[in-house]
Amino acid sequence: YVDNNLPEKAIDLFNEIENPDDVNMILLFNACAQLRTKEALDLVKKISKQIPKSFYSNPHLLTSLLDALMKCGDVTHAESLFYSSKEKLVPMYGAMM
């Protein structure tokens, strides 16, 4: 759904998953980034608080989270995550820009 510009359907499907993995969360963050709404931002914040700390070592997940936060307007939270990240990869810089 995300690749076909149907972010709402992707979010609905995500909500059916009992134990989402990091790939599911990446897709959710990408869907929220497409929406760019307050509701999408609220969902990003809610899910990011529930993410196991080990998932933050996944640079793809962190990049999609940064992208969603920036596109939904939460620059402060994105900056905090970005600057606290030990390893910054080129795509993370792109998400922030």
KAZIHU-V740622 format. One record per backbone hydrogen bond with DSSP energy under -0.5 kcal/mol. CO is the residue of the C=O (numbers start at 1). NH is the residue of the N-H. Records with the same first field share a line. If there is no record, write none. Layout:
BEGIN
CO: NH / NH
END
This chain:
BEGIN
1: 4 / 6
2: 5
6: 10
7: 11
8: 12
9: 13
10: 14
11: 15
13: 16
14: 17
21: 25
22: 26
23: 27
24: 28
25: 29
26: 30
27: 31
28: 32
29: 33
30: 34
31: 35
32: 36
37: 41
38: 42
39: 43
40: 44
41: 45
42: 46
43: 47
44: 48
45: 49
46: 50
47: 50 / 51
52: 55 / 56
53: 56
54: 57
55: 58
57: 59
58: 62
59: 63
60: 64
61: 65
62: 66
63: 67
64: 68
65: 69
66: 70
67: 71
68: 72
69: 74
70: 73
73: 75
74: 78
75: 79
76: 80
77: 81
78: 82
79: 83
80: 84
81: 85
82: 85
86: 88
87: 89
89: 92 / 93
90: 94
91: 95
92: 96
93: 97
END
